[in-house]
Amino acid sequence: MNNTLKRLLDLQNLDKEIIEIQREKNNIIEKLREEQMSYQKSADDQFSLKEDKIQMEVDKKKLELNIEDAELKIKHLEENQALVKKNKEYQALSKEIKEALAAKENAKEALENHIKQTEENAVDLEKGKKQVDDIKQDLLKKADEVKMQLLELQGKFKRYKSIRNDITKDINDKYLSIYNNLYKKRAPRIIVQANKSMCGGCHISLPAQIIADIMSLKEGDNLVMCENCGRILYIENNEELAE
């Protein structure tokens, strides 16, 4: 294996590490983003419960006023009934009183149900507050951990980039350009083995002449590339060539 090919393989192996660092960074950031969204949803739900509490206080006041109105109406009707002389008028007022009493009972029942619901919501509100506080504390802790992880990965990324620059200095400009162009389309597998007379990238069967060119490759020779996918080909050792 000539030196150019060895250095290109070194470059590819290093680029795989760099790609893995970027993937890990993206995963860490995405996971934190999902947890931030979860926290925001919990906070929004808690805010909605607070708004519901305010609205339920308003609704409670309306129900209490309905009961008061019904009581005043009943009192007024009963006073009028005591003054009427005609039976027909008396019966009409009796009907109105009966309807007002029913309205009062309905309002009282609605108020009782409303109070019960308010108490249940208060419990949910308190639980939700604790949950949001706990999630917030966990999120702050994880954000600090993520910051440290990203700093560590960034340090590793810079070190690998520095090593990469050193490696590229040893590679012919022609093949470095070929590698970089292939990287854009084929990363991370730019240089592949020609095992069992097949391209290790696209798995097409390779002509015998291509295999012969790879096996006889010497320092200074042009590197051999797959005619189908364009990847650079090599054989680790001749015994691995297949059958």
Residue pairs with C-beta under 8 A, 6 or more apart in sequence:
1 217
1 234
2 217
2 218
2 219
2 220
2 221
3 170
3 219
4 171
4 172
4 175
4 219
4 223
5 191
5 217
5 223
5 232
5 234
7 167
7 170
7 171
8 171
8 175
8 179
8 190
8 191
8 223
8 232
9 191
9 234
10 167
11 164
11 167
11 168
11 171
11 179
12 179
12 188
12 189
12 190
12 191
14 160
14 163
14 164
14 167
15 164
15 183
15 187
15 188
16 188
17 160
18 157
18 160
18 161
18 164
19 187
19 188
21 153
21 156
21 157
21 160
22 157
24 153
25 150
25 153
28 146
28 149
28 150
28 153
29 146
29 150
32 142
32 143
32 146
35 138
35 139
35 142
36 139
38 135
39 132
39 135
39 136
39 139
42 128
42 131
42 132
42 135
43 132
45 128
46 125
46 128
46 129
46 132
49 121
49 124
49 125
49 128
50 125
52 121
53 118
53 121
53 122
53 125
56 114
56 117
56 118
56 121
59 114
60 111
60 114
60 115
60 118
63 107
63 110
63 111
63 114
64 111
66 103
66 107
66 110
67 104
67 107
67 108
67 111
70 100
70 101
70 103
70 104
70 107
71 104
73 100
74 97
74 100
74 101
74 104
77 93
77 96
77 97
77 100
78 97
80 93
81 90
81 93
81 94
81 97
84 90
84 93
168 176
171 179
175 223
178 223
178 225
178 232
179 190
179 191
179 232
182 190
182 230
182 231
182 232
183 190
185 230
186 201
186 229
186 230
186 231
189 200
189 201
189 231
190 231
190 232
191 231
191 232
191 233
191 234
192 199
192 200
192 201
192 226
192 231
192 232
192 233
192 234
193 200
193 233
193 234
193 235
193 236
193 240
194 200
194 206
194 210
194 211
194 214
194 233
194 234
194 235
194 241
195 235
195 240
195 241
195 242
196 241
196 242
196 243
197 205
197 206
197 208
197 211
197 241
197 242
198 204
198 205
198 206
199 206
199 226
199 228
199 229
199 231
199 233
200 231
200 233
201 226
201 229
201 231
202 226
202 228
202 229
202 231
204 226
204 228
204 229
206 226
206 233
210 224
210 226
210 227
210 233
211 235
211 241
213 224
214 224
214 233
214 234
214 235
215 235
215 238
215 241
217 223
217 224
217 234
223 232
223 233
224 232
224 233
224 234
225 231
225 232
225 233
226 233
235 241
